């Protein structure tokens, strides 16, 4: 079976998110590439299609609410 074609890219992401991403890969004995590919695959197959189920203005209001209440949501999550 031929090797999969790959593309190299270098995104800049939030430092805390990156640290969490690396920790998950290490904890699970996986490569960062594997974790990133799985996350992208999940997002493209599950999140993107579901975004079309909700009107854009509803999603905008939701995202604004999350941004406004981020501190509270993080405290509640603990």
SULQUI-V113608 format. One record per residue. N is the residue number from 1. SS is DSSP state (2 for helix, 1 for strand, 0 for the rest). PHI is phi as a letter, one per 20 degrees, with the letter a starting at -180 (NA if undefined). D_FIRST is the distance of its C-alpha to the first C-alpha in Angstrom with 2 decimals. Layout:
BEGIN
{{N SS PHI D_FIRST} {N SS PHI D_FIRST}}
END
This chain:
BEGIN
{{1 0 NA 0.00} {2 0 f 3.82} {3 0 f 6.58} {4 0 f 8.96} {5 0 f 12.06} {6 0 c 15.06} {7 0 c 18.81} {8 0 d 21.54} {9 0 b 24.79} {10 0 c 27.84} {11 0 e 29.84} {12 0 d 33.23} {13 0 c 33.90} {14 0 g 36.82} {15 2 f 37.28} {16 2 f 37.95} {17 2 f 34.87} {18 2 f 32.78} {19 2 f 34.50} {20 2 f 33.81} {21 2 g 30.12} {22 2 f 29.86} {23 2 f 31.94} {24 2 f 29.75} {25 2 g 26.60} {26 2 f 28.58} {27 2 f 30.24} {28 0 e 27.02} {29 0 m 25.26} {30 0 d 22.65} {31 0 f 21.79} {32 2 f 23.59} {33 2 g 20.39} {34 2 f 19.27} {35 2 f 22.79} {36 2 f 23.04} {37 2 f 19.83} {38 2 f 21.02} {39 2 f 24.47} {40 2 f 23.41} {41 2 f 21.31} {42 2 f 24.39} {43 2 f 26.76} {44 2 f 25.04} {45 2 e 24.58} {46 2 d 27.89} {47 2 f 30.40} {48 2 g 30.08} {49 2 f 30.51} {50 2 f 33.46} {51 2 f 35.18} {52 0 e 36.04} {53 0 e 37.93} {54 0 d 40.69} {55 0 g 42.99} {56 2 g 42.39} {57 2 f 45.96} {58 2 f 45.49} {59 2 f 42.40} {60 2 f 44.40} {61 2 f 47.27} {62 2 f 45.02} {63 2 f 43.39} {64 2 f 46.88} {65 2 f 48.10} {66 2 f 45.30} {67 2 f 46.01} {68 2 f 49.74} {69 0 d 49.39} {70 2 g 46.55} {71 2 f 48.83} {72 2 f 50.19} {73 2 f 46.79} {74 2 f 45.55} {75 2 f 48.72} {76 2 f 48.38} {77 2 f 44.79} {78 0 f 46.13}}
END
